Amino acid sequence: LTRYATDDWVRRLVDTRMVLISPMTNAVGSATRRRDELGIDPNRDFPFDQSAGSCMQTVTARTVNEIYRAHLLQLVVTFHGGMQAIGYNWGAYP
């Protein structure tokens, strides 16, 4: 950001983007020192390839879902279990 005041390209880049940071997605799991929440793996608690009544039961899944619903995300960088990836919504399937 040292070039923000002097570089039009940097200023435009910063002014036209939104950065969302979720430092701890599974806060309930961290607080209880468990990977699951209510006996459900939050990584599998999404409305993809399952019935509507079987998903969005965890706070973690509902929180991430609302972020995706509220913002048109074009790029997601995730640091997940030591893995680094550049992904997209429901990135496991074309």
C-alpha positions as CSV (number, residue, x, y, z in Angstrom):
1,L,0.0,0.0,0.0
2,T,3.0,2.3,-0.1
3,R,2.2,3.0,-3.7
4,Y,-1.5,3.8,-3.1
5,A,-1.1,7.5,-3.1
6,T,1.1,7.7,-6.2
7,D,0.1,4.7,-8.5
8,D,-3.3,4.9,-10.2
9,W,-3.3,1.1,-10.9
10,V,-2.7,0.2,-7.3
11,R,-5.3,2.7,-6.1
12,R,-7.9,1.2,-8.6
13,L,-7.0,-2.3,-7.5
14,V,-7.5,-1.5,-3.8
15,D,-10.6,0.6,-4.3
16,T,-12.5,-1.8,-6.5
17,R,-12.0,-5.0,-4.4
18,M,-13.3,-6.4,-1.1
19,V,-11.2,-8.7,0.9
20,L,-13.0,-11.0,3.3
21,I,-10.9,-12.8,6.0
22,S,-12.3,-15.5,8.2
23,P,-9.4,-16.3,10.6
24,M,-11.3,-19.2,12.2
25,T,-14.1,-20.8,10.3
26,N,-14.9,-23.5,12.8
27,A,-14.9,-21.6,16.0
28,V,-17.2,-24.0,17.7
29,G,-14.9,-26.9,16.9
30,S,-11.9,-24.9,18.2
31,A,-13.7,-24.0,21.4
32,T,-14.7,-27.6,22.1
33,R,-11.4,-29.0,20.8
34,R,-13.3,-31.2,18.3
35,R,-13.3,-31.3,14.5
36,D,-17.0,-31.9,14.4
37,E,-20.0,-29.8,15.5
38,L,-23.1,-31.5,16.9
39,G,-21.5,-34.8,15.6
40,I,-21.4,-33.4,12.0
41,D,-18.3,-32.6,10.0
42,P,-18.7,-29.0,8.9
43,N,-16.7,-29.7,5.8
44,R,-19.6,-32.0,4.7
45,D,-22.5,-29.9,5.9
46,F,-23.2,-28.1,2.6
47,P,-26.2,-28.3,0.2
48,F,-24.3,-30.2,-2.5
49,D,-25.2,-33.8,-3.5
50,Q,-27.5,-34.4,-0.5
51,S,-31.0,-33.7,0.6
52,A,-32.0,-30.3,1.8
53,G,-32.9,-31.5,5.3
54,S,-29.4,-33.0,5.8
55,C,-27.3,-29.9,5.4
56,M,-26.7,-26.5,7.0
57,Q,-27.0,-27.9,10.5
58,T,-23.7,-26.4,11.9
59,V,-22.9,-22.8,12.7
60,T,-19.8,-23.2,10.6
61,A,-21.6,-24.3,7.4
62,R,-24.3,-21.6,7.8
63,T,-21.7,-18.9,8.3
64,V,-19.7,-19.8,5.2
65,N,-22.9,-20.2,3.2
66,E,-24.1,-16.7,4.2
67,I,-20.7,-15.2,3.1
68,Y,-21.1,-16.9,-0.3
69,R,-24.7,-15.8,-0.6
70,A,-24.0,-12.2,0.4
71,H,-21.0,-11.7,-1.9
72,L,-20.2,-12.7,-5.5
73,L,-16.9,-14.3,-4.8
74,Q,-14.6,-14.5,-7.8
75,L,-11.6,-16.0,-6.1
76,V,-11.2,-17.8,-2.8
77,V,-7.8,-18.6,-1.2
78,T,-8.1,-21.2,1.5
79,F,-5.6,-22.5,4.0
80,H,-7.2,-25.7,5.0
81,G,-5.6,-28.3,7.1
82,G,-2.1,-27.2,6.0
83,M,-3.1,-27.3,2.3
84,Q,-2.9,-24.2,0.1
85,A,-5.2,-23.9,-2.8
86,I,-6.9,-21.3,-5.1
87,G,-10.4,-22.5,-5.4
88,Y,-13.9,-21.6,-6.5
89,N,-17.4,-22.2,-5.2
90,W,-17.9,-26.0,-4.9
91,G,-14.5,-26.4,-6.5
92,A,-14.3,-30.2,-6.4
93,Y,-16.6,-30.5,-9.4
94,P,-16.4,-28.9,-12.9
